Amino acid sequence: RERIRREGEERILALNREVESDKKKQRDALLERRAERRRARAEEQRLEALEEDEVNRKIMLEKAEAERKISEETRRKLADASGDDKDRIRREAEEQMRQLAEQAEQDREKQRAAIAE
């Protein structure tokens, strides 16, 4: 009787160890899946940031080139102008630069939205 009781207790203990081992394996697997999802999301965010940086660089280069052209055109016009015409030319150039800056910001916002999708 004592032997049967001991064997029963040993089987129960062995089963409990198996259950605990299985629980630990499941917990470890769950933690690994979560970690993998975090790593994948971090990589996705890194790639999105790189893409956004590249787009921003392109927009800024285009803006800089347009500003250079406006400046050259303004200098050329100012060289041929006098008095009131110079003020008007400067105001027009300032307005073109302002519009250019607004357009560049709009382009960046559109690209951020497109990348976010």
MODELLER restraints for C-alpha pairs under 7 A, 6 or more apart:
rsr = mdl.restraints
at = mdl.atoms
rsr.add(forms.Gaussian(group=physical.xy_distance, feature=features.Distance(at['CA:48:A'], at['CA:115:A']), mean=6.57, stdev=0.5))
rsr.add(forms.Gaussian(group=physical.xy_distance, feature=features.Distance(at['CA:52:A'], at['CA:112:A']), mean=6.62, stdev=0.5))
rsr.add(forms.Gaussian(group=physical.xy_distance, feature=features.Distance(at['CA:56:A'], at['CA:108:A']), mean=6.37, stdev=0.5))
rsr.add(forms.Gaussian(group=physical.xy_distance, feature=features.Distance(at['CA:59:A'], at['CA:104:A']), mean=6.36, stdev=0.5))
rsr.add(forms.Gaussian(group=physical.xy_distance, feature=features.Distance(at['CA:63:A'], at['CA:100:A']), mean=6.85, stdev=0.5))
rsr.add(forms.Gaussian(group=physical.xy_distance, feature=features.Distance(at['CA:63:A'], at['CA:104:A']), mean=6.75, stdev=0.5))
rsr.add(forms.Gaussian(group=physical.xy_distance, feature=features.Distance(at['CA:67:A'], at['CA:97:A']), mean=6.66, stdev=0.5))
rsr.add(forms.Gaussian(group=physical.xy_distance, feature=features.Distance(at['CA:70:A'], at['CA:93:A']), mean=6.70, stdev=0.5))
rsr.add(forms.Gaussian(group=physical.xy_distance, feature=features.Distance(at['CA:74:A'], at['CA:89:A']), mean=6.75, stdev=0.5))
rsr.add(forms.Gaussian(group=physical.xy_distance, feature=features.Distance(at['CA:74:A'], at['CA:93:A']), mean=6.52, stdev=0.5))
rsr.add(forms.Gaussian(group=physical.xy_distance, feature=features.Distance(at['CA:78:A'], at['CA:86:A']), mean=5.68, stdev=0.5))
rsr.add(forms.Gaussian(group=physical.xy_distance, feature=features.Distance(at['CA:78:A'], at['CA:89:A']), mean=6.99, stdev=0.5))
